[in-house]
Amino acid sequence: MTRKGRRLVLIGAGLGVLALAAGLILSALTDTIVFFRSPTEVAQQQVAPGARLRLGGLVETGSVVKSGTLTTFKVTDGNAAVKVAYSGILPDLFREGQGVVAEGALQSDGSFKADSVLAKHDEKYMPREVADALKKQGRWQEGGPTPGTASPVQRAPGS
């Protein structure tokens, strides 16, 4: 085999190993490349206690209990609900029936201890993932908010 042939075989083998490594990394990360998980997904996937994740859904009506800086509430997707405990100041837009994403860790009793809570920023906005999940469950209402878009800010004349 000539020098040029050996070089081409070496380059081809190196590219093959690199492609294999990239494929293994991507397949290992498929479960973690998620913006958030719904309560149903958390229940179905049997997430291990202590695992850090983002939990997304709607704040269940009648579930918010405030005690000083500790707030407990349930996040639901219509099928399942997860009790969330958060200590700190909640966003101004946080309320029952509102879409939220809580970031934190799952506890051994099945509850969720949140480090941060994000509320949607506009009453017409809904993340595409939430809209798709609601459509899949048959809970999407036509004529509702446009998924993944926000309505423009209305300004008073002269401002």
Number of C-alpha atoms within 10 A of each C-alpha: 5 6 7 9 10 11 11 11 11 12 12 12 12 12 12 12 12 12 12 12 12 12 11 11 11 12 10 11 10 9 8 10 9 11 11 19 20 25 23 17 14 19 14 9 10 10 16 13 14 13 10 16 20 19 26 25 26 22 26 21 14 10 15 17 12 13 8 9 10 13 16 18 22 23 30 23 22 15 9 14 21 24 20 25 21 21 17 14 12 16 14 9 15 16 17 17 15 16 25 23 22 24 20 21 21 24 16 10 8 16 16 28 20 22 13 16 21 16 19 16 15 13 12 15 18 20 15 13 17 21 20 15 15 16 13 10 12 9 13 15 10 8 6 11 17 15 15 13 13 15 11 8 7 6 7 6 5 4 4
